[in-house]
């Protein structure tokens, strides 16, 4: 007769008991649904699929299930030529069709899809939105800079910092930089500036626009004296990882300046080889550093909190509230 030996049986029971006892009722969770966010940015398009989980004590938590990034560089067409080429539009539609298939496969219930500076400024931006809606079955919407800044705040990164202090959210994108002022944990104001990494690479940032950004920050410094910068976006996340800072999630401006000077001396190919950067990151990371250093310089802030969040994280969190407004999200 075949069976499990007494010794093995005892070991299995012991393992099962240890595993079961490692959980408490508080840890038992229930998956309510899955939601998704699509960000059509100037440098890349992203899809984030997230599980909405309800804990035993009735708290809602978001757990990432899939994050996919496709580097399209829509901004290079939009900011230089003024419109998106047919080739790039076709690549965007293909990416959106893939995203649609994935949200179907992952059984997503609701999603939102937003486009930022590149489509916002392209002459054919609205037509491309219509084409995406028709050919990829994705309900895409172009949002304003102010809406973009508000979504960034939805990431709730400020909750991880000391209460009672003021902070500046800074999200440096390919086409724009979003600034949001947080006063005692509440969004006080936000503003978007046409200062981005792709624009800087192609010398498409107007001197007056950069002056407006820096003057705005000087006013914030004088009036509110913010304690830290909350740095969002792929570039600052990558810089943080390159620096390998010992202090959790804090990047000092001193270390940012040091890595910037190392990167700027290298060619794009050398950055890719030495720091294992992807091609579409290796070129924009230097202008991103320049923007963050300029912001730190006029505000006098010496530390940047890097919570490893992106616009899609704020979009995902906002969906839970946006579902109250039928026009804000799309149900599947």
C-alpha positions as CSV (number, residue, x, y, z in Angstrom):
1,X,0.0,0.0,0.0
2,X,1.2,3.4,-0.9
3,X,0.9,6.4,1.4
4,X,2.7,9.1,3.2
5,X,5.1,8.1,5.9
6,X,4.3,9.2,9.5
7,X,7.5,11.4,9.5
8,X,6.6,13.2,6.3
9,X,2.9,13.6,7.5
10,X,4.1,15.2,10.7
11,X,6.3,17.6,8.8
12,X,3.5,18.6,6.4
13,X,1.1,19.2,9.3
14,X,3.7,21.3,11.0
15,X,4.4,23.4,7.9
16,X,0.6,23.9,7.3
17,X,0.1,25.0,10.9
18,X,3.0,27.5,10.8
19,X,1.7,28.9,7.5
20,X,-1.8,29.3,8.8
21,X,-0.7,30.8,12.1
22,X,1.4,33.4,10.3
23,X,-1.9,35.1,9.2
24,X,-4.4,36.9,11.4
25,X,-8.0,37.8,10.6
26,X,-6.8,41.3,9.9
27,X,-4.7,40.0,7.1
28,X,-7.6,38.3,5.3
29,X,-8.4,40.3,2.2
30,X,-11.0,40.3,-0.5
31,X,-10.4,41.4,-4.1
32,X,-13.3,43.7,-5.0
33,X,-12.3,44.4,-8.6
34,X,-9.6,45.4,-11.0
35,X,-9.1,48.8,-12.5
36,X,-6.7,50.2,-15.0
37,X,-5.1,53.5,-16.0
38,X,-3.6,54.5,-19.4
39,X,-1.2,57.4,-19.7
40,X,-0.4,58.7,-23.2
41,X,2.6,60.8,-22.4
42,X,5.1,62.8,-24.5
43,X,7.9,60.2,-24.0
44,X,6.0,56.9,-23.5
45,X,2.6,55.4,-23.0
46,X,1.8,53.3,-19.9
47,X,-0.7,50.8,-18.8
48,X,-1.2,50.1,-15.1
49,X,-3.6,47.4,-14.0
50,X,-4.4,47.3,-10.2
51,X,-6.4,45.1,-7.9
52,X,-8.7,46.9,-5.4
53,X,-8.5,45.0,-2.2
54,X,-10.7,45.3,0.9
55,X,-9.1,44.3,4.2
56,X,-10.8,42.7,7.2
57,X,-10.9,46.2,8.8
58,X,-12.7,47.6,5.7
59,X,-9.7,49.5,4.4
60,X,-9.2,49.7,0.6
61,X,-5.8,48.9,-0.7
62,X,-4.4,49.0,-4.3
63,X,-2.1,46.3,-5.4
64,X,-0.3,46.6,-8.8
65,X,-0.9,43.6,-11.1
66,X,0.7,44.8,-14.3
67,X,2.7,47.9,-15.5
68,X,3.6,48.1,-19.1
69,X,5.5,50.9,-20.8
70,X,5.9,51.6,-24.5
71,X,8.4,54.3,-25.6
72,X,6.7,56.2,-28.5
73,X,8.2,59.7,-28.2
74,X,5.0,61.5,-29.4
75,X,6.5,64.7,-28.1
76,X,9.3,64.7,-30.7
77,X,6.7,65.1,-33.4
78,X,4.3,67.4,-31.5
79,X,6.9,69.9,-30.1
80,X,9.0,70.1,-33.3
81,X,6.6,69.6,-36.2
82,X,3.4,70.7,-34.5
83,X,1.6,67.4,-35.3
84,X,1.8,63.7,-34.8
85,X,3.0,61.8,-37.9
86,X,1.0,58.9,-39.5
87,X,3.7,56.5,-38.5
88,X,3.6,57.4,-34.8
89,X,-0.2,57.5,-34.8
90,X,-0.3,53.9,-36.1
91,X,2.2,52.8,-33.4
92,X,0.0,54.5,-30.8
93,X,-3.1,52.8,-32.1
94,X,-1.3,49.4,-32.1
95,X,-0.2,50.0,-28.5
96,X,-3.7,51.0,-27.5
97,X,-5.1,47.9,-29.1
98,X,-2.7,45.8,-27.1
99,X,-3.7,47.6,-23.9
100,X,-7.4,47.0,-24.7
101,X,-6.7,43.3,-25.1
102,X,-4.8,43.2,-21.8
103,X,-7.5,44.9,-19.8
104,X,-10.0,42.4,-21.3
105,X,-7.7,39.5,-20.4
106,X,-7.2,40.7,-16.9
107,X,-10.9,41.2,-16.4
108,X,-10.7,44.9,-15.7
109,X,-14.0,46.5,-14.8
110,X,-13.3,50.2,-15.2
111,X,-10.4,52.2,-16.6
112,X,-9.4,55.7,-17.6
113,X,-7.2,56.8,-20.4
114,X,-5.7,60.3,-20.5
115,X,-3.3,62.0,-22.9
116,X,-1.1,64.9,-21.8
117,X,1.2,67.6,-23.4
118,X,2.0,65.9,-26.8
119,X,-1.6,65.4,-27.9
120,X,-2.7,68.5,-26.1
121,X,-0.5,70.6,-28.4
122,X,-0.5,68.7,-31.6
123,X,-2.7,70.2,-34.4
124,X,-4.1,66.7,-35.1
125,X,-4.4,65.7,-31.4
126,X,-8.2,65.6,-31.3
127,X,-8.3,63.6,-34.5
128,X,-5.9,61.1,-33.1
129,X,-8.1,60.7,-30.0
130,X,-11.0,59.9,-32.3
131,X,-9.0,57.4,-34.2
132,X,-7.9,55.7,-31.0
133,X,-11.5,55.6,-29.8
134,X,-12.7,54.0,-33.1
135,X,-9.8,51.7,-33.9
136,X,-8.6,50.6,-30.5
137,X,-11.9,50.8,-28.6
138,X,-10.1,52.9,-25.9
139,X,-12.0,56.0,-24.7
140,X,-9.0,58.4,-24.7
141,X,-9.3,62.0,-23.4
142,X,-6.9,64.9,-23.5
143,X,-6.5,66.5,-20.1
144,X,-5.2,70.0,-19.2
145,X,-2.0,70.7,-17.3
146,X,-4.1,71.6,-14.2
147,X,-5.9,68.3,-14.4
148,X,-2.6,66.5,-14.8
149,X,-1.2,68.2,-11.7
150,X,-4.3,67.3,-9.7
151,X,-4.0,63.6,-10.7
152,X,-0.4,63.6,-9.5
153,X,-1.6,64.7,-6.1
154,X,-4.0,61.8,-6.1
155,X,-1.0,59.5,-5.6
156,X,-1.2,60.4,-1.9
157,X,2.6,60.5,-1.6
158,X,2.4,63.4,0.8
159,X,0.9,61.1,3.4
160,X,4.2,59.4,3.8
161,X,5.9,62.6,4.9
162,X,5.8,64.5,8.2
163,X,2.5,66.2,8.9
164,X,2.3,69.9,9.4
165,X,4.9,70.7,6.7
166,X,4.5,72.1,3.2
167,X,5.7,70.3,0.1
168,X,6.0,70.8,-3.6
169,X,5.0,68.0,-6.0
170,X,7.2,68.2,-9.1
171,X,6.5,65.9,-12.0
172,X,8.9,66.4,-14.9
173,X,7.6,65.0,-18.1
174,X,8.7,65.1,-21.7
175,X,6.5,68.1,-22.6
176,X,5.7,69.8,-19.3
177,X,6.5,70.1,-15.7
178,X,3.6,70.0,-13.2
179,X,3.9,71.8,-9.9
180,X,1.5,71.3,-7.1
181,X,1.7,72.9,-3.7
182,X,0.6,70.9,-0.6
183,X,-0.2,72.9,2.5
184,X,-0.7,70.8,5.6
185,X,-1.6,67.8,3.5
186,X,-4.1,69.6,1.3
187,X,-3.7,70.7,-2.3
188,X,-3.5,74.5,-2.3
189,X,-2.7,75.2,-5.9
190,X,-1.2,73.7,-9.0
191,X,0.3,74.9,-12.2
192,X,1.6,73.4,-15.4
193,X,4.6,74.8,-17.4
194,X,5.7,74.0,-20.9
195,X,9.1,72.9,-19.7
196,X,9.9,69.3,-20.4
197,X,12.8,66.9,-21.2
198,X,12.0,66.4,-24.8
199,X,11.5,70.2,-25.3
200,X,14.9,70.8,-23.7
201,X,16.6,68.2,-25.8
202,X,15.3,69.9,-28.9
203,X,15.8,73.5,-27.7
204,X,12.0,74.1,-27.7
205,X,11.7,75.6,-24.2
206,X,11.0,79.3,-24.4
207,X,13.1,81.4,-22.1
208,X,10.0,83.2,-20.9
209,X,8.4,79.9,-19.9
210,X,11.4,78.9,-17.9
211,X,11.4,82.3,-16.2
212,X,7.7,81.9,-15.4
213,X,8.4,78.5,-13.7
214,X,11.3,79.8,-11.6
215,X,9.5,83.0,-10.6
216,X,6.4,81.0,-9.6
217,X,8.7,78.9,-7.4
218,X,10.3,81.9,-5.9
219,X,6.9,83.2,-4.8
220,X,6.0,79.8,-3.3
221,X,9.4,79.8,-1.4
222,X,8.7,83.2,0.0
223,X,5.1,82.6,1.0
224,X,5.1,78.9,2.2
225,X,8.7,77.9,2.6
226,X,8.2,74.2,1.5
227,X,10.2,71.6,3.3
228,X,10.8,69.1,0.5
229,X,10.3,68.4,-3.1
230,X,8.2,65.3,-4.0
231,X,9.8,64.1,-7.2
232,X,7.6,62.1,-9.5
233,X,8.2,60.5,-12.9
234,X,10.4,57.9,-14.5
235,X,13.6,60.1,-14.6
236,X,13.8,61.0,-11.0
237,X,13.0,57.4,-10.0
238,X,15.9,56.2,-12.2
239,X,18.3,58.8,-10.7
240,X,17.3,57.7,-7.2
241,X,18.2,54.1,-8.1
242,X,21.5,55.1,-9.8
243,X,22.6,57.1,-6.7
244,X,21.9,54.1,-4.4
245,X,21.2,56.4,-1.5
246,X,21.3,55.0,2.0
247,X,18.4,57.1,3.3
248,X,15.1,55.5,2.2
249,X,13.3,57.3,-0.6
250,X,15.3,60.5,0.0
251,X,17.6,61.9,-2.7
252,X,19.7,64.8,-1.6
253,X,20.3,67.7,-4.1
254,X,24.0,67.2,-3.5
255,X,23.9,63.6,-4.8
256,X,21.6,64.6,-7.6
257,X,24.1,67.3,-8.7
258,X,27.0,64.8,-8.5
259,X,25.3,62.1,-10.7
260,X,24.2,64.9,-13.1
261,X,27.8,66.0,-13.7
262,X,28.8,62.3,-14.3
263,X,25.9,61.8,-16.8
264,X,26.3,65.0,-18.7
265,X,29.9,64.2,-19.6
266,X,28.9,61.0,-21.3
267,X,27.4,60.4,-24.7
268,X,23.9,58.7,-24.8
269,X,25.6,55.4,-25.8
270,X,28.0,55.7,-22.9
271,X,25.2,56.3,-20.5
272,X,23.4,53.2,-21.8
273,X,26.5,51.1,-21.4
274,X,27.8,52.4,-18.0
275,X,24.5,52.8,-16.2
276,X,22.4,50.2,-18.2
277,X,19.9,52.9,-19.3
278,X,17.4,52.3,-22.0
279,X,17.8,54.5,-25.2
280,X,14.7,56.6,-24.5
281,X,15.9,57.2,-20.9
282,X,19.5,57.8,-21.6
283,X,19.0,61.0,-23.4
284,X,16.2,62.6,-21.4
285,X,17.6,61.9,-17.9
286,X,20.1,64.8,-18.2
287,X,17.6,67.5,-18.9
288,X,15.4,66.0,-16.2
289,X,18.2,66.5,-13.7
290,X,18.7,70.1,-15.0
291,X,15.0,70.9,-14.3
292,X,15.1,69.4,-10.8
293,X,18.3,71.2,-10.0
294,X,16.9,74.5,-11.2
295,X,13.8,74.0,-9.0
296,X,15.9,73.1,-6.0
297,X,18.1,76.1,-6.6
298,X,15.4,78.7,-6.5
299,X,13.5,77.1,-3.6
300,X,16.6,76.4,-1.5
301,X,15.3,72.8,-0.9
302,X,18.1,70.3,-0.2
303,X,16.1,67.0,-0.2
304,X,13.9,65.3,-2.8
305,X,11.5,62.7,-1.6
306,X,11.2,60.0,-4.4
307,X,8.1,57.8,-3.7
308,X,8.5,55.8,-6.9
309,X,5.1,57.0,-8.3
310,X,4.0,58.1,-11.7
311,X,1.0,59.8,-13.2
312,X,-0.7,56.4,-13.7
313,X,-0.6,55.8,-9.9
314,X,-2.5,59.0,-9.3
315,X,-4.9,58.1,-12.1
316,X,-5.6,54.7,-10.6
317,X,-6.3,56.2,-7.1
318,X,-8.6,58.8,-8.7
319,X,-10.7,56.1,-10.4
320,X,-12.2,55.2,-7.1
321,X,-13.5,58.7,-6.7
322,X,-14.1,59.3,-10.4
323,X,-16.6,56.4,-10.6
324,X,-19.0,58.8,-9.0
325,X,-18.9,60.8,-12.2
326,X,-19.9,58.6,-15.2
327,X,-18.0,60.8,-17.6
328,X,-14.7,60.2,-15.8
329,X,-14.2,56.5,-16.2
330,X,-15.1,53.8,-18.7
331,X,-16.8,50.6,-17.7
332,X,-16.2,47.3,-19.6
